[in-house]
Amino acid sequence: MIDARRRLVDAIIAEIIEHEGTAQELAEFAHRMDVDGHHATAETIRATSRARRVKGLELRGNLAALAIADHEATEGSD
């Protein structure tokens, strides 16, 4: 059970890193598009970047919920 939980946490952390990294890259690309005058394209890319950041935050929330559940489970077993 502990190994399965650890793999789940590791997978969530990897997803957080992926989403946040992609969000940063998209934000930088949107900025370049905006500077080049491609404002509509930049806005679309920014929206995608924001969606990735939101997904990262959701995953962080899931990770926090798992930590709380683990803490409650260990307190209950005492």
C-alpha positions, -999 to +999 in steps of 0.1 A: +000+000+000+028+024+009+045+017-025+013+023-044+008+056-025+044+067-032+039+059-069+007+080-069+024+109-052+054+107-076+030+106-106+011+137-093+044+156-087+056+147-123+023+160-137+026+192-117+061+198-130+049+191-166+019+214-164+038+243-147+067+240-171+045+240-201+025+269-187+058+289-184+069+281-219+035+290-233+035+323-214+069+332-228+058+323-263+026+344-259+048+373-249+069+370-280+037+367-302+024+399-285+056+418-291+055+407-328+019+421-331+001+388-331-023+398-303-051+373-310-027+344-312-010+357-280-043+358-261-051+322-272-017+310-260-021+329-228-055+312-222-039+278-227-011+288-203-036+298-177-054+265-181-022+246-175-015+267-144-050+260-131-045+222-137-012+225-118-030+241-089-057+214-089-030+187-088-013+205-059-047+205-041-050+167-047-015+162-033-024+182-002-056+162+002-035+130+000-011+143+026-040+152+050-056+117+044-022+101+052-018+122+083-053+114+095-048+077+088-016+076+108-032+095+137-062+071+137-039+041+139-023+052+172 
